[in-house]
Amino acid sequence: MGTFSIWHWLIVLVVVLVLFGGGGKIKKIMGDMGSGITAFKKGLKEEEKKAQDGDDGDAKAIDDTSTVTRTEEKDKAVSG
């Protein structure tokens, strides 16, 4: 019999989802997947627009000194 192809596994997956999840859950999963793809595409378009406007992304820089200071303050507070 050997290994199964991708189509065999997809058919098995669909059958299992219908038996244990019901039709409504599959519709919800596919709707969530579609929403995720739409949000991803929208994010890509926004990034392209920012790149075309000349925004070089420096606004996203992280200040490491503030994180270190807060961590040291927490350690001092815990140790007394």
N, C-alpha and C positions, 0 to 999 in steps of 0.2 A: 504494500500500500504506500509506503514512503511518507514523505512530508507533504503537508497540504500547501496549496498555493494561497496567495493573499485573498483571492475570491472565496475560497472555502472558509477562511477565518472570518471574513466580513459577513458571510451568510450566517455562520454560527453566532456571531456577535448580535446580529439583528434578531435572530430567533430568541436568544437568551434575553435581550432587552424587551422584546414583546411579551415573553412569558412572565418575566419577573418585574418588569417596569410598567407595563401597560402602554397603550398608545399615547396617552397624554404626556407621559414623561419624555418620550422620544421627541415629541413636538416641542416641549420646553427646552430640552437639550439642544436641539437644532436651532431654536430661536436664540438661545444664549450664545451659541457658536456664531450665528450670523451677526448678532450685536457686537461680539468681540471683534470680528473681522472688520465690521464697519468702523468701530472705534479705532482700530489699528490703522486703517487707511486714512481716517481723518487726522490722526496724529502724524502720519507721514506727510500729509499735505501741509500741515501746520509747520513742521520742521523745514520743509522745502521753502515755504513762504518766508520763514524767519531767515533762512540762509540767503535768500534772494534780497531781503531787505537790508542785509549787511550786519545782522546780529551775529557776533562771533561766539556767543555762548559763555562769555565771561561772567554773566550774572549768576551762573550756576556754580561758581567756585565755592568751596567749603573752607571755612576758617577753622583750622585744626587747633589753634590756641584756645579758643573758647571751649571746645570739647574737653581738652586736657584740664583746663581750670575747673570746670564743673565736676569732673571726675575726682580731682584732688580734693575739692570741697566736700564731696560726698564721703570720701574716705576719711577725712578728718572728723566729720560729723559722726560717722559710725564708730570710729576708734575712741572718740571722746575727747 
